[in-house]
Protein backbone atom coordinates (compact mmCIF):
# COMPACT_ATOMS: atom_id res chain seq x y z
CA UNK A 1 0.00 0.00 0.00
CA UNK A 2 1.57 3.36 -0.99
CA UNK A 3 2.04 5.90 1.75
CA UNK A 4 1.61 9.61 1.15
CA UNK A 5 3.54 12.55 2.63
CA UNK A 6 3.80 12.55 6.43
CA UNK A 7 1.45 9.58 6.81
CA UNK A 8 3.86 6.92 7.99
CA UNK A 9 6.57 6.53 10.59
CA UNK A 10 8.92 3.69 11.48
CA UNK A 11 10.14 2.79 14.94
CA UNK A 12 13.32 0.73 15.29
CA UNK A 13 13.50 -1.71 18.21
CA UNK A 14 15.93 -4.29 19.52
CA UNK A 15 13.64 -6.41 21.68
CA UNK A 16 10.56 -8.36 20.46
CA UNK A 17 8.79 -7.83 23.80
CA UNK A 18 9.14 -4.05 23.42
CA UNK A 19 7.66 -4.33 19.94
CA UNK A 20 4.69 -6.27 21.30
CA UNK A 21 4.20 -3.62 24.03
CA UNK A 22 4.46 -0.86 21.42
CA UNK A 23 1.77 -2.48 19.30
CA UNK A 24 -0.53 -2.78 22.30
CA UNK A 25 0.11 0.86 23.21
CA UNK A 26 -0.49 2.04 19.65
CA UNK A 27 -3.79 0.18 19.52
CA UNK A 28 -4.75 1.71 22.88
CA UNK A 29 -3.90 5.11 21.40
CA UNK A 30 -6.43 4.52 18.62
CA UNK A 31 -4.26 3.34 15.74
CA UNK A 32 -5.85 0.61 13.62
CA UNK A 33 -4.32 -2.85 13.74
CA UNK A 34 -4.19 -3.03 9.94
CA UNK A 35 -2.08 0.15 9.86
CA UNK A 36 0.65 -1.39 12.02
CA UNK A 37 3.26 -3.63 10.44
CA UNK A 38 6.43 -5.26 11.70
CA UNK A 39 9.61 -5.65 9.69
CA UNK A 40 12.05 -8.40 10.73
CA UNK A 41 15.01 -10.12 9.13
CA UNK A 42 13.83 -13.56 10.21
CA UNK A 43 10.45 -15.17 10.81
CA UNK A 44 9.23 -14.96 14.39
CA UNK A 45 6.68 -17.42 15.83
CA UNK A 46 3.05 -16.67 15.04
CA UNK A 47 1.67 -14.15 17.51
CA UNK A 48 5.08 -13.15 18.88
CA UNK A 49 4.19 -9.47 18.60
CA UNK A 50 0.57 -9.89 19.62
CA UNK A 51 -0.73 -8.61 16.31
CA UNK A 52 -3.64 -9.87 14.25
CA UNK A 53 -3.16 -13.10 12.29
CA UNK A 54 -2.77 -12.78 8.52
CA UNK A 55 -5.26 -14.49 6.25
CA UNK A 56 -4.37 -15.59 2.74
CA UNK A 57 -5.74 -17.66 -0.11
CA UNK A 58 -2.53 -19.27 -1.24
CA UNK A 59 -4.04 -22.75 -1.29
CA UNK A 60 -6.28 -21.84 -4.22
CA UNK A 61 -3.30 -21.33 -6.50
CA UNK A 62 -1.91 -24.89 -6.65
CA UNK A 63 -5.37 -26.26 -7.44
CA UNK A 64 -5.94 -23.76 -10.22
CA UNK A 65 -2.45 -24.33 -11.54
CA UNK A 66 -2.88 -28.08 -11.46
CA UNK A 67 -6.08 -27.81 -13.48
CA UNK A 68 -4.42 -25.55 -16.03
CA UNK A 69 -1.39 -27.82 -16.26
CA UNK A 70 -3.59 -30.88 -16.69
CA UNK A 71 -5.48 -29.12 -19.46
CA UNK A 72 -2.28 -28.19 -21.26
CA UNK A 73 -1.05 -31.77 -20.89
CA UNK A 74 -4.29 -33.05 -22.41
CA UNK A 75 -3.98 -30.55 -25.24
CA UNK A 76 -0.43 -31.63 -26.03
CA UNK A 77 -1.03 -35.36 -25.82
CA UNK A 78 -4.42 -35.53 -27.51
CA UNK A 79 -3.72 -32.73 -29.95
CA UNK A 80 -0.43 -34.06 -31.27
CA UNK A 81 -1.63 -37.63 -31.49
CA UNK A 82 -4.80 -36.63 -33.37
CA UNK A 83 -2.87 -34.23 -35.60
CA UNK A 84 -0.20 -36.79 -36.48
CA UNK A 85 -1.76 -40.22 -35.95
CA UNK A 86 1.06 -42.75 -35.86
CA UNK A 87 0.24 -46.39 -35.20
CA UNK A 88 3.17 -47.77 -33.18
CA UNK A 89 3.25 -51.44 -32.19
CA UNK A 90 -0.48 -51.80 -32.77
CA UNK A 91 -1.24 -49.52 -29.84
CA UNK A 92 -4.33 -47.25 -30.04
CA UNK A 93 -3.84 -43.68 -31.18
CA UNK A 94 -5.05 -42.25 -27.87
CA UNK A 95 -3.59 -44.66 -25.32
CA UNK A 96 -4.18 -43.43 -21.77
CA UNK A 97 -1.28 -45.07 -19.85
CA UNK A 98 1.53 -43.37 -21.79
CA UNK A 99 -0.40 -40.09 -21.77
CA UNK A 100 -0.44 -40.21 -17.96
CA UNK A 101 3.24 -39.24 -17.70
CA UNK A 102 2.91 -36.03 -19.66
CA UNK A 103 -0.40 -35.25 -17.95
CA UNK A 104 1.18 -35.78 -14.54
CA UNK A 105 4.20 -33.62 -15.27
CA UNK A 106 2.00 -30.92 -16.76
CA UNK A 107 -0.24 -30.96 -13.69
CA UNK A 108 2.69 -30.69 -11.30
CA UNK A 109 4.39 -27.97 -13.32
CA UNK A 110 1.17 -25.98 -13.43
CA UNK A 111 0.61 -26.41 -9.71
CA UNK A 112 4.14 -25.36 -8.82
CA UNK A 113 4.21 -22.43 -11.22
CA UNK A 114 0.90 -21.08 -9.95
CA UNK A 115 2.01 -21.65 -6.34
CA UNK A 116 5.11 -19.54 -6.95
CA UNK A 117 3.04 -16.81 -8.57
CA UNK A 118 0.59 -17.06 -5.69
CA UNK A 119 3.33 -16.65 -3.11
CA UNK A 120 4.59 -13.53 -4.85
CA UNK A 121 1.05 -12.18 -5.24
CA UNK A 122 -0.11 -12.97 -1.68
CA UNK A 123 3.10 -11.44 -0.30
CA UNK A 124 1.98 -8.25 -2.05
CA UNK A 125 5.13 -8.25 -4.15
CA UNK A 126 6.61 -6.53 -6.08
CA UNK A 127 6.22 -3.58 -3.77
CA UNK A 128 8.82 -0.86 -4.35
CA UNK A 129 7.14 1.37 -1.79
CA UNK A 130 8.43 4.70 -0.45
CA UNK A 131 7.33 3.85 3.09
CA UNK A 132 9.98 4.40 5.75
CA UNK A 133 12.55 1.63 6.13
CA UNK A 134 15.83 1.15 7.98
CA UNK A 135 18.63 -1.13 6.70
CA UNK A 136 19.46 -2.00 10.31
CA UNK A 137 16.45 -4.31 10.19
CA UNK A 138 18.65 -6.71 8.22
CA UNK A 139 21.12 -6.62 11.13
CA UNK A 140 18.60 -7.96 13.62
CA UNK A 141 16.67 -4.83 14.58
CA UNK A 142 12.88 -4.96 14.42
CA UNK A 143 10.98 -2.28 12.55
CA UNK A 144 7.48 -1.15 13.51
CA UNK A 145 5.74 0.77 10.75
CA UNK A 146 2.69 2.87 11.51
CA UNK A 147 0.92 4.00 8.34
CA UNK A 148 -2.28 6.00 7.72
CA UNK A 149 -1.16 8.29 10.55
CA UNK A 150 -1.89 11.67 8.96
CA UNK A 151 -1.78 14.35 11.65
CA UNK A 152 -0.84 11.83 14.34
CA UNK A 153 2.81 11.25 13.51
CA UNK A 154 4.01 12.91 16.72
CA UNK A 155 1.66 10.81 18.83
CA UNK A 156 2.87 7.59 17.17
CA UNK A 157 6.48 8.64 17.71
CA UNK A 158 5.82 9.37 21.37
CA UNK A 159 4.17 6.00 21.94
CA UNK A 160 7.00 4.12 20.24
CA UNK A 161 9.75 5.98 22.08
CA UNK A 162 7.98 5.35 25.39
CA UNK A 163 7.77 1.66 24.48
CA UNK A 164 11.55 1.42 23.95
CA UNK A 165 12.26 2.37 20.33
CA UNK A 166 15.95 3.11 19.83
CA UNK A 167 15.33 5.22 16.74
CA UNK A 168 12.54 6.68 14.65
CA UNK A 169 12.57 6.94 10.86
CA UNK A 170 10.10 9.21 9.16
CA UNK A 171 8.59 9.27 5.68
CA UNK A 172 11.83 9.68 3.71
CA UNK A 173 13.89 6.45 3.79
CA UNK A 174 17.07 7.04 5.75
CA UNK A 175 15.89 10.27 7.33
CA UNK A 176 15.82 10.08 11.10
CA UNK A 177 14.04 12.17 13.73
CA UNK B 1 22.48 -31.29 17.06
CA UNK B 2 24.88 -30.87 19.95
CA UNK B 3 27.00 -28.10 18.44
CA UNK B 4 25.50 -24.65 18.85
CA UNK B 5 26.99 -21.25 18.21
CA UNK B 6 25.53 -17.92 19.20
CA UNK B 7 25.57 -15.92 16.02
CA UNK B 8 24.38 -12.34 15.82
CA UNK B 9 22.49 -11.22 12.71
CA UNK B 10 25.26 -8.82 11.75
CA UNK B 11 27.87 -11.59 11.90
CA UNK B 12 25.66 -13.93 9.86
CA UNK B 13 25.21 -11.21 7.23
CA UNK B 14 28.94 -10.47 7.06
CA UNK B 15 30.03 -14.09 6.96
CA UNK B 16 27.56 -15.22 4.33
CA UNK B 17 27.73 -12.14 2.10
CA UNK B 18 31.50 -11.75 2.24
CA UNK B 19 32.08 -13.64 -0.99
CA UNK B 20 29.28 -11.81 -2.80
CA UNK B 21 30.78 -8.42 -2.00
CA UNK B 22 34.48 -9.27 -2.29
CA UNK B 23 36.33 -11.16 -5.01
CA UNK B 24 39.45 -13.03 -3.86
CA UNK B 25 42.13 -14.01 -6.35
CA UNK B 26 41.32 -17.71 -6.09
CA UNK B 27 37.88 -17.04 -7.60
CA UNK B 28 39.48 -15.88 -10.86
CA UNK B 29 41.88 -18.81 -10.89
CA UNK B 30 39.04 -21.28 -10.31
CA UNK B 31 36.69 -19.63 -12.81
CA UNK B 32 39.34 -19.49 -15.55
CA UNK B 33 40.48 -23.05 -14.89
CA UNK B 34 36.95 -24.41 -14.99
CA UNK B 35 36.22 -22.28 -18.03
CA UNK B 36 39.17 -23.77 -19.86
CA UNK B 37 38.03 -27.32 -19.16
CA UNK B 38 34.51 -26.41 -20.30
CA UNK B 39 36.02 -24.78 -23.37
CA UNK B 40 37.84 -27.99 -24.23
CA UNK B 41 34.50 -29.82 -24.02
CA UNK B 42 32.96 -27.23 -26.35
CA UNK B 43 35.78 -27.84 -28.84
CA UNK B 44 35.06 -31.58 -28.68
CA UNK B 45 31.38 -30.84 -29.24
CA UNK B 46 32.32 -28.80 -32.30
CA UNK B 47 34.41 -31.67 -33.64
CA UNK B 48 31.43 -33.98 -33.19
CA UNK B 49 29.22 -31.61 -35.17
CA UNK B 50 31.73 -31.70 -38.03
CA UNK B 51 32.71 -35.36 -38.05
CA UNK B 52 29.62 -37.00 -36.53
CA UNK B 53 28.97 -39.45 -33.69
CA UNK B 54 31.48 -41.96 -35.06
CA UNK B 55 34.09 -39.91 -33.17
CA UNK B 56 32.53 -41.39 -30.01
CA UNK B 57 33.15 -44.94 -31.16
CA UNK B 58 29.45 -45.73 -31.44
CA UNK B 59 28.15 -48.43 -33.75
CA UNK B 60 24.72 -49.63 -34.89
CA UNK B 61 24.17 -51.62 -31.72
CA UNK B 62 26.24 -49.55 -29.30
CA UNK B 63 24.35 -46.33 -29.72
CA UNK B 64 24.37 -45.30 -26.06
CA UNK B 65 27.47 -45.28 -23.88
CA UNK B 66 29.41 -42.58 -22.02
CA UNK B 67 27.22 -39.60 -22.88
CA UNK B 68 24.03 -41.25 -21.70
CA UNK B 69 25.84 -42.64 -18.65
CA UNK B 70 26.81 -39.07 -17.85
CA UNK B 71 23.27 -37.86 -18.47
CA UNK B 72 21.85 -40.38 -16.00
CA UNK B 73 24.64 -39.59 -13.52
CA UNK B 74 23.90 -35.86 -13.48
CA UNK B 75 20.15 -36.38 -13.24
CA UNK B 76 20.98 -38.56 -10.26
CA UNK B 77 23.12 -35.87 -8.65
CA UNK B 78 20.25 -33.44 -9.12
CA UNK B 79 18.10 -35.47 -6.78
CA UNK B 80 20.18 -34.22 -3.88
CA UNK B 81 18.41 -30.91 -3.72
CA UNK B 82 14.93 -32.21 -3.21
CA UNK B 83 15.96 -35.04 -0.95
CA UNK B 84 17.74 -32.76 1.45
CA UNK B 85 15.67 -29.64 1.08
CA UNK B 86 12.12 -30.90 0.76
CA UNK B 87 12.18 -33.88 3.07
CA UNK B 88 14.12 -32.09 5.78
CA UNK B 89 11.85 -29.04 5.55
CA UNK B 90 8.75 -31.18 5.85
CA UNK B 91 10.16 -33.03 8.85
CA UNK B 92 11.46 -29.74 10.35
CA UNK B 93 14.91 -31.22 10.83
CA UNK B 94 17.09 -28.51 12.37
CA UNK B 95 20.27 -29.67 10.65
CA UNK B 96 18.87 -28.77 7.24
CA UNK B 97 19.52 -25.05 7.67
CA UNK B 98 22.98 -24.59 6.13
CA UNK B 99 22.50 -27.41 3.64
CA UNK B 100 19.30 -26.69 1.73
CA UNK B 101 20.29 -23.93 -0.68
CA UNK B 102 23.61 -25.50 -1.69
CA UNK B 103 21.78 -28.76 -2.40
CA UNK B 104 19.10 -26.94 -4.45
CA UNK B 105 21.72 -25.03 -6.45
CA UNK B 106 23.56 -28.27 -7.14
CA UNK B 107 20.24 -29.69 -8.35
CA UNK B 108 19.64 -26.91 -10.84
CA UNK B 109 23.11 -26.90 -12.37
CA UNK B 110 23.39 -30.69 -12.41
CA UNK B 111 20.03 -30.96 -14.13
CA UNK B 112 20.81 -28.25 -16.67
CA UNK B 113 24.11 -29.99 -17.46
CA UNK B 114 22.36 -33.34 -17.73
CA UNK B 115 19.87 -31.86 -20.20
CA UNK B 116 22.69 -30.87 -22.56
CA UNK B 117 23.73 -34.48 -23.09
CA UNK B 118 20.68 -35.70 -25.02
CA UNK B 119 21.04 -32.55 -27.13
CA UNK B 120 24.72 -33.34 -27.83
CA UNK B 121 23.74 -36.93 -28.48
CA UNK B 122 21.34 -36.05 -31.29
CA UNK B 123 24.40 -35.47 -33.49
CA UNK B 124 22.50 -32.71 -35.29
CA UNK B 125 21.19 -30.62 -32.40
CA UNK B 126 20.02 -27.80 -34.68
CA UNK B 127 17.21 -30.10 -35.74
CA UNK B 128 15.86 -30.29 -32.18
CA UNK B 129 13.47 -27.32 -32.64
CA UNK B 130 12.04 -29.06 -35.71
CA UNK B 131 11.63 -32.15 -33.62
CA UNK B 132 10.05 -30.46 -30.62
CA UNK B 133 7.72 -28.08 -32.43
CA UNK B 134 5.68 -29.26 -35.42
CA UNK B 135 7.38 -27.13 -38.05
CA UNK B 136 7.89 -30.04 -40.37
CA UNK B 137 4.30 -30.35 -41.48
CA UNK B 138 5.17 -31.86 -44.83
CA UNK B 139 6.49 -35.12 -43.38
CA UNK B 140 3.50 -35.51 -41.06
CA UNK B 141 5.75 -36.57 -38.20
CA UNK B 142 5.69 -35.28 -34.65
CA UNK B 143 7.34 -36.59 -31.47
CA UNK B 144 5.41 -39.59 -30.24
CA UNK B 145 4.11 -38.86 -26.73
CA UNK B 146 3.87 -42.59 -26.22
CA UNK B 147 7.67 -42.79 -26.13
CA UNK B 148 9.73 -42.64 -22.94
CA UNK B 149 12.09 -40.30 -24.80
CA UNK B 150 9.29 -37.72 -24.78
CA UNK B 151 8.32 -38.26 -21.15
CA UNK B 152 11.96 -37.56 -20.28
CA UNK B 153 12.12 -33.91 -21.37
CA UNK B 154 8.70 -33.21 -19.83
CA UNK B 155 9.91 -34.57 -16.50
CA UNK B 156 13.30 -32.88 -16.60
CA UNK B 157 11.84 -29.55 -17.68
CA UNK B 158 9.27 -29.72 -14.85
CA UNK B 159 11.91 -30.59 -12.27
CA UNK B 160 14.37 -27.96 -13.51
CA UNK B 161 11.77 -25.18 -13.60
CA UNK B 162 10.37 -26.14 -10.21
CA UNK B 163 13.79 -26.27 -8.57
CA UNK B 164 14.81 -22.93 -10.06
CA UNK B 165 11.59 -21.29 -8.86
CA UNK B 166 12.00 -22.88 -5.44
CA UNK B 167 15.50 -21.43 -5.12
CA UNK B 168 14.32 -17.97 -6.13
CA UNK B 169 11.37 -17.86 -3.73
CA UNK B 170 13.54 -18.90 -0.78
CA UNK B 171 16.25 -16.47 -1.90
CA UNK B 172 14.03 -13.37 -1.78
CA UNK B 173 14.58 -12.57 1.94
CA UNK B 174 18.35 -12.91 1.53
CA UNK B 175 18.23 -10.68 -1.55
CA UNK B 176 16.56 -8.07 0.65
CA UNK B 177 19.41 -8.29 3.16
CA UNK B 178 21.96 -8.05 0.33
CA UNK B 179 20.08 -5.00 -0.98
CA UNK B 180 20.29 -3.34 2.42
CA UNK B 181 24.02 -3.96 2.74
CA UNK B 182 25.08 -3.31 -0.85
CA UNK B 183 26.03 -0.10 -2.62
CA UNK B 184 26.24 0.95 -6.24
CA UNK B 185 25.15 -1.42 -8.99
CA UNK B 186 24.81 -4.28 -6.50
CA UNK B 187 22.13 -2.37 -4.60
CA UNK B 188 20.11 -1.92 -7.79
CA UNK B 189 20.66 -5.54 -8.79
CA UNK B 190 19.63 -7.06 -5.47
CA UNK B 191 16.87 -4.51 -5.00
CA UNK B 192 15.25 -5.48 -8.28
CA UNK B 193 15.44 -9.18 -7.51
CA UNK B 194 14.17 -8.72 -3.94
CA UNK B 195 10.90 -7.25 -5.34
CA UNK B 196 10.68 -4.83 -2.39
CA UNK B 197 10.63 -7.55 0.28
CA UNK B 198 10.74 -6.01 3.74
CA UNK B 199 10.07 -8.89 6.10
CA UNK B 200 6.49 -8.13 7.12
CA UNK B 201 4.60 -10.75 9.09
CA UNK B 202 2.53 -11.65 6.00
CA UNK B 203 5.61 -12.08 3.86
CA UNK B 204 7.30 -14.33 6.42
CA UNK B 205 4.17 -16.41 6.90
CA UNK B 206 4.00 -16.99 3.17
CA UNK B 207 7.72 -17.80 3.05
CA UNK B 208 7.22 -20.53 5.64
CA UNK B 209 4.16 -21.88 3.84
CA UNK B 210 6.06 -21.67 0.54
CA UNK B 211 8.83 -23.84 1.90
CA UNK B 212 6.42 -26.52 3.04
CA UNK B 213 3.98 -26.34 0.10
CA UNK B 214 6.63 -26.31 -2.60
CA UNK B 215 8.50 -29.11 -0.85
CA UNK B 216 5.34 -31.19 -0.84
CA UNK B 217 4.71 -30.47 -4.53
CA UNK B 218 8.27 -31.07 -5.68
CA UNK B 219 8.71 -34.39 -3.86
CA UNK B 220 6.42 -36.35 -6.22
CA UNK B 221 8.19 -34.74 -9.17
CA UNK B 222 11.52 -35.89 -7.71
CA UNK B 223 10.28 -39.48 -7.59
CA UNK B 224 8.82 -39.27 -11.09
CA UNK B 225 11.86 -37.75 -12.80
CA UNK B 226 14.32 -40.54 -12.27
CA UNK B 227 11.59 -43.14 -12.70
CA UNK B 228 10.93 -41.67 -16.15
CA UNK B 229 14.67 -41.57 -16.89
CA UNK B 230 14.82 -45.26 -15.97
CA UNK B 231 12.02 -45.91 -18.44
CA UNK B 232 14.29 -44.69 -21.24
CA UNK B 233 15.85 -48.09 -20.72
CA UNK B 234 13.13 -50.20 -19.11
CA UNK B 235 10.54 -49.45 -21.81
CA UNK B 236 12.91 -50.89 -24.41
CA UNK B 237 12.90 -54.65 -24.98
CA UNK B 238 16.69 -54.85 -24.70
CA UNK B 239 17.71 -57.71 -22.39
CA UNK B 240 19.34 -56.25 -19.30
CA UNK B 241 17.23 -53.08 -19.51
CA UNK B 242 13.69 -54.40 -19.67
CA UNK B 243 13.05 -54.72 -15.93
CA UNK B 244 10.28 -53.44 -13.68
CA UNK B 245 12.74 -52.79 -10.86
CA UNK B 246 14.46 -49.97 -12.75
CA UNK B 247 12.38 -47.05 -11.43
CA UNK B 248 13.04 -47.57 -7.69
CA UNK B 249 16.58 -48.76 -8.45
CA UNK B 250 17.38 -45.60 -10.36
CA UNK B 251 15.66 -43.32 -7.84
CA UNK B 252 17.51 -44.73 -4.86
CA UNK B 253 20.79 -44.68 -6.81
CA UNK B 254 20.11 -41.03 -7.57
CA UNK B 255 19.54 -40.29 -3.91
CA UNK B 256 22.77 -42.09 -3.03
CA UNK B 257 24.89 -40.15 -5.50
CA UNK B 258 23.04 -36.91 -4.83
CA UNK B 259 23.42 -36.94 -1.06
CA UNK B 260 27.07 -37.97 -1.42
CA UNK B 261 27.56 -34.99 -3.74
CA UNK B 262 25.97 -32.74 -1.13
CA UNK B 263 28.45 -34.01 1.45
CA UNK B 264 31.30 -33.23 -0.95
CA UNK B 265 29.91 -29.77 -1.62
CA UNK B 266 29.39 -28.98 2.07
CA UNK B 267 33.01 -29.87 2.84
CA UNK B 268 34.25 -27.65 0.01
CA UNK B 269 32.05 -24.74 1.14
CA UNK B 270 33.25 -25.06 4.72
CA UNK B 271 36.90 -25.01 3.71
CA UNK B 272 36.78 -22.43 0.96
CA UNK B 273 34.47 -19.90 2.66
CA UNK B 274 35.57 -20.60 6.25
CA UNK B 275 32.08 -21.50 7.39
CA UNK B 276 33.10 -23.48 10.48
CA UNK B 277 30.36 -21.78 12.52
CA UNK B 278 27.65 -22.88 10.10
CA UNK B 279 28.70 -26.26 8.68
CA UNK B 280 29.72 -28.43 11.58
CA UNK B 281 30.69 -32.08 12.08
CA UNK B 282 27.09 -32.60 13.25
CA UNK B 283 25.89 -32.00 9.68
CA UNK B 284 28.27 -34.57 8.24
CA UNK B 285 27.25 -37.03 10.94
CA UNK B 286 23.59 -36.54 9.96
CA UNK B 287 24.38 -36.87 6.23
CA UNK B 288 26.39 -39.98 6.95
CA UNK B 289 23.56 -41.62 8.85
CA UNK B 290 21.16 -40.80 6.03
CA UNK B 291 23.63 -42.26 3.54
CA UNK B 292 23.82 -45.54 5.46
CA UNK B 293 20.07 -46.03 5.00
CA UNK B 294 20.20 -44.94 1.37
CA UNK B 295 23.19 -47.05 0.33
CA UNK B 296 21.73 -50.20 1.87
CA UNK B 297 18.40 -49.58 0.17
CA UNK B 298 20.32 -49.11 -3.07
CA UNK B 299 22.10 -52.43 -2.47
CA UNK B 300 18.73 -54.13 -2.07
CA UNK B 301 17.48 -52.82 -5.40
CA UNK B 302 20.75 -53.69 -7.12
CA UNK B 303 20.39 -57.26 -5.85
CA UNK B 304 16.77 -57.25 -7.08
CA UNK B 305 17.88 -56.16 -10.53
CA UNK B 306 20.36 -59.01 -10.64
CA UNK B 307 17.83 -61.45 -9.24
CA UNK B 308 15.08 -60.45 -11.69
CA UNK B 309 17.54 -60.83 -14.54
CA UNK B 310 18.73 -64.27 -13.53
CA UNK B 311 15.62 -65.83 -11.96
CA UNK B 312 13.73 -65.97 -15.25
CA UNK B 313 16.59 -68.05 -16.71
CA UNK B 314 16.24 -66.35 -20.06
CA UNK B 315 19.33 -66.93 -22.15
CA UNK B 316 19.52 -63.32 -23.30
CA UNK B 317 19.31 -61.92 -19.74
CA UNK B 318 21.89 -64.38 -18.45
CA UNK B 319 24.16 -63.43 -21.35
CA UNK B 320 24.01 -59.77 -20.29
CA UNK B 321 24.92 -60.60 -16.71
CA UNK B 322 27.77 -62.82 -17.88
CA UNK B 323 29.00 -59.91 -19.96
CA UNK B 324 28.75 -57.54 -16.98
CA UNK B 325 30.55 -59.78 -14.49
CA UNK B 326 32.93 -62.00 -16.45
CA UNK B 327 33.83 -60.30 -19.73
CA UNK B 328 36.58 -57.72 -20.26
CA UNK B 329 36.46 -54.74 -19.72
CA UNK B 330 33.30 -55.00 -17.65
CA UNK B 331 34.83 -57.67 -15.40
CA UNK B 332 37.14 -54.94 -14.09
CA UNK B 333 34.55 -52.19 -13.88
CA UNK B 334 31.92 -54.32 -12.13
CA UNK B 335 33.89 -55.21 -8.98
CA UNK B 336 35.34 -51.70 -8.97
CA UNK B 337 31.87 -50.18 -8.83
CA UNK B 338 30.77 -52.53 -6.03
CA UNK B 339 33.85 -51.67 -3.99
CA UNK B 340 33.71 -47.91 -4.56
CA UNK B 341 29.93 -47.54 -4.60
CA UNK B 342 29.18 -49.66 -1.55
CA UNK B 343 31.93 -51.45 0.31
CA UNK B 344 34.36 -48.57 0.95
CA UNK B 345 31.79 -45.87 1.78
CA UNK B 346 29.59 -48.16 3.86
CA UNK B 347 32.55 -49.45 5.86
CA UNK B 348 33.57 -45.94 6.78
CA UNK B 349 30.13 -44.44 7.35
CA UNK B 350 29.22 -46.99 10.03
CA UNK B 351 31.46 -45.27 12.55
CA UNK B 352 30.49 -42.02 14.25
CA UNK B 353 34.09 -40.88 14.57
CA UNK B 354 34.48 -41.25 10.83
CA UNK B 355 31.19 -39.51 10.03
CA UNK B 356 32.30 -36.53 12.13
CA UNK B 357 35.66 -36.38 10.33
CA UNK B 358 35.05 -33.95 7.49
CA UNK B 359 38.11 -34.96 5.44
CA UNK B 360 37.11 -38.63 5.47
CA UNK B 361 33.50 -37.77 4.62
CA UNK B 362 34.74 -35.65 1.71
CA UNK B 363 36.83 -38.46 0.22
CA UNK B 364 34.34 -41.25 0.89
CA UNK B 365 31.56 -39.22 -0.74
CA UNK B 366 33.75 -38.76 -3.83
CA UNK B 367 34.54 -42.48 -3.88
CA UNK B 368 30.80 -43.21 -3.63
CA UNK B 369 30.12 -41.03 -6.65
CA UNK B 370 32.89 -42.68 -8.64
CA UNK B 371 31.14 -45.96 -7.85
CA UNK B 372 27.76 -44.61 -8.87
CA UNK B 373 29.12 -43.32 -12.20
CA UNK B 374 30.56 -46.76 -12.87
CA UNK B 375 27.24 -48.31 -11.82
CA UNK B 376 25.40 -46.32 -14.50
CA UNK B 377 28.02 -47.45 -17.01
CA UNK B 378 27.50 -51.10 -16.03
CA UNK B 379 23.72 -50.72 -16.29
CA UNK B 380 23.72 -48.97 -19.67
CA UNK B 381 26.63 -50.21 -21.78
CA UNK B 382 26.77 -54.04 -21.51
CA UNK B 383 23.18 -54.67 -22.72
CA UNK B 384 23.86 -52.81 -25.98
CA UNK B 385 27.34 -54.33 -26.25
CA UNK B 386 25.82 -57.77 -26.07
CA UNK B 387 26.19 -59.48 -29.43
CA UNK B 388 22.96 -61.24 -30.20
CA UNK B 389 21.96 -63.13 -33.38
CA UNK B 390 21.13 -60.88 -36.37
CA UNK B 391 22.58 -57.79 -34.69
CA UNK B 392 25.62 -56.74 -36.70
CA UNK B 393 27.92 -58.91 -34.61
CA UNK B 394 30.76 -58.35 -37.07
CA UNK B 395 31.13 -54.76 -35.90
CA UNK B 396 34.10 -54.00 -33.61
CA UNK B 397 33.50 -53.75 -29.90
CA UNK B 398 32.94 -50.31 -28.41
CA UNK B 399 35.86 -48.67 -26.63
CA UNK B 400 35.84 -45.45 -24.61
CA UNK B 401 37.17 -42.57 -26.69
CA UNK B 402 39.21 -39.63 -25.33
CA UNK B 403 36.67 -37.18 -26.70
CA UNK B 404 34.02 -38.71 -24.45
CA UNK B 405 36.20 -38.30 -21.38
CA UNK B 406 36.78 -34.64 -22.25
CA UNK B 407 33.03 -34.16 -22.53
CA UNK B 408 32.58 -35.79 -19.11
CA UNK B 409 35.27 -33.55 -17.62
CA UNK B 410 33.55 -30.58 -19.25
CA UNK B 411 30.29 -31.50 -17.55
CA UNK B 412 31.99 -31.52 -14.15
CA UNK B 413 33.53 -28.16 -14.96
CA UNK B 414 30.17 -26.75 -16.04
CA UNK B 415 28.42 -27.78 -12.83
CA UNK B 416 31.29 -26.52 -10.67
CA UNK B 417 31.38 -23.23 -12.56
CA UNK B 418 27.63 -22.82 -12.16
CA UNK B 419 27.76 -23.37 -8.41
CA UNK B 420 30.80 -21.08 -8.10
CA UNK B 421 29.09 -18.27 -10.01
CA UNK B 422 25.91 -18.65 -7.98
CA UNK B 423 27.92 -18.46 -4.76
CA UNK B 424 29.68 -15.37 -6.14
CA UNK B 425 26.46 -13.41 -6.49
CA UNK B 426 24.13 -14.93 -3.89
CA UNK B 427 24.60 -16.36 -0.38
CA UNK B 428 25.01 -20.11 -0.73
CA UNK B 429 23.73 -20.62 2.82
CA UNK B 430 20.27 -19.20 3.59
CA UNK B 431 20.79 -16.33 6.00
CA UNK B 432 17.19 -16.07 7.21
CA UNK B 433 17.14 -19.81 7.91
CA UNK B 434 20.25 -19.55 10.09
CA UNK B 435 18.80 -16.52 11.88
CA UNK B 436 15.53 -18.37 12.45
CA UNK B 437 17.52 -21.19 14.02
CA UNK B 438 19.12 -18.66 16.37
CA UNK B 439 15.71 -17.31 17.38
CA UNK B 440 14.26 -20.75 18.06
CA UNK B 441 17.18 -22.38 19.86
CA UNK B 442 17.07 -22.84 23.60
CA UNK B 443 18.86 -24.72 26.33
CA UNK B 444 17.04 -26.64 29.03
CA UNK B 445 18.31 -27.94 32.32
CA UNK B 446 17.84 -31.70 32.64
CA UNK B 447 19.27 -32.92 35.92
CA UNK B 448 22.93 -31.90 36.04
CA UNK B 449 23.31 -31.06 32.35
CA UNK B 450 22.09 -28.31 30.09
CA UNK B 451 20.98 -29.74 26.76
CA UNK B 452 20.21 -27.90 23.53
CA UNK B 453 16.56 -27.67 22.56
CA UNK B 454 14.52 -26.17 19.76
CA UNK B 455 11.23 -24.34 19.97
CA UNK B 456 8.62 -25.79 17.67
CA UNK B 457 5.32 -24.15 16.79
Interface residues (C-beta under 8 A of the other chain):
Chain A: X37 X38 X39 X40 X41 X42 X43 X44 X45 X46 X49 X51 X54 X56 X58 X62 X76 X77 X80 X81 X83 X84 X86 X88 X91 X95 X98 X99 X101 X102 X104 X105 X106 X108 X109 X111 X112 X113 X115 X116 X119 X120 X122 X123 X124 X125 X126 X127 X128 X129 X133 X135 X137 X138 X139 X140 X143
Chain B: X8 X9 X10 X13 X134 X140 X141 X142 X143 X144 X145 X146 X147 X150 X151 X154 X155 X157 X158 X161 X162 X165 X166 X168 X169 X172 X173 X176 X177 X180 X181 X191 X195 X196 X197 X198 X199 X200 X201 X202 X203 X204 X205 X206 X207 X208 X209 X210 X213 X214 X217 X218 X220 X221 X224 X228 X431 X432 X435 X436 X438 X439 X440 X455 X457
